[in-house]
Amino acid sequence: MSNLKSVRDFENVKKCPVSYVLAVRDTLNVFQGKWKMPIIGTLFFGKKRFKEIERELEKISPRMLSQELKDLEANGVISRSVYNTTPVTVEYALTDSGRELNTVLEAMVTWGLQHRKTNIMENLPVFSMMQKAG
């Protein structure tokens, strides 16, 4: 799809509240849940095996990771490659569609850093007392 066509499509969607909300809902349905965006985030740094992803995402259970990987694969965000080695090697990677999420993740990181600085850190009693004292 050409960039000009996507800009035109986006402009048309912005004019229709129903299409706009539907597009947002479709996007959220793909990434619904606590772990999908962090999984995608780990795969921005390259292909990973199951245990590598599990180590990078502390507190995720193997069962949850397996389910989330299946969902992301079904939605075309990641690919799963199985290699005929002993033992069998399985790698996960972002698809072209998944890599297009880079701008979304960068915006989320930027917002998250700013939000933490202005809304979370400033509302902590210890941080507030340090600011007033300094």
N, C-alpha and C positions, 0 to 999 in steps of 0.2 A: 504494500500500500504506500502510495506516495505521501510525503509529509504534507503537501498542499491539500490532498484529499482528507487526511485526518484532521487538519486544522478546520476545514470546512465542516466536517462531521461534528467536531466539537462545538463549533459556533452554532450549528443547527440544534444540537442537544441543549445548549445553554438557553435557547429560546423556548424550550418546552419543559415545563416543570416535571411532567410525568416521565419523559425520557431521561431527564437529569437524575431524578430520584431512582429510576430503574437502573441506570448505569452505576450509581453509587451502591445500590443494593447488590447488584451482580458482583461488583468488586469485593464488597465486604463478605459475601457468601463464600468466595474463594479463600479468603484469609481469615475467616471466622475462627476464633479460638486463640488461646494463649500462646501457642507454640509455632504457628505457621510462619509468622514474620521473622522470629529469631532463626528458624531453620533456613529460610531464604537468605537471611543475613549471613549465616555461616557459609553458604554455598557461593556467595559473591567472591569469596577468596579462593575458589577453585573446587574441583571435584573432591568429594569426601566419601569415605566408607561409613557404614552405620555407626561403628564404635567411635570414630572420630567426631561425628556429629553429636553423639551421646555425651562424649567427654566435654565438648565445648558448651553444651547446654546443660549446666548443672541442674539437678532436680527433675529432669524429665525421665519418666519411666521408659523402659524398652518398648513396652506395649503401646504407650502413647506415641512415642517416636515413630514406631512402625505404622500406626494408623494415620498419623499426620503425613508421613511420606507417601502413603498410598493415596490419600486425598489430593495432595499437591500433584502427584503424577497423573491422577485421573483428570485434574483440571488443566493439565498441559503446562504447568509451571516448572516442574522438574522432570528429568529423565532418569531412568534406572538402567544401568548397564551391567550385565552379568557376564563374567569372564570365566572360561572353562579352565580353571586352575585347581590345584589341590592345596588347601580347601578352595571352594568356589569363592571368587572375589566379586563383590557387588559394589558399584560406585554410583553415587547420586550427583547430578549436576543440574544447573539451571538450563532451561531451554531458552531459545531466543526470546520467547514471551516472558520468561522469568527474568532474563537480563534487562528487559525493558523496564523493570520495576526499580532500577537503580535510582532514577530521579525521585520516585515515591519514597524510597528508603532514605535518601539523602535529606529530603524535606522533613521526614519524620525525625531523623537524628537531630537536625538543626532545631526543630521545634522542641524536641525533648530536652536538649541541652538548655535552651532558653527558659523553658517551663521549670526545669529543676532549679535553675539559678534564681528566677524571680518568684516562683510560687511555692517551691518545696523548701529550699534552703532558708529563705527569709522567714518562713513560718515555723522553723524549728526554734524552740526556746533558747537553746545554747547559742545558736548562730545569731539570733536577734540580740542577745545580751552582749555578745562579742562585738557586734557592729555598734551598739550604743556606747560601749566602753571605749572603743578604738576611735 
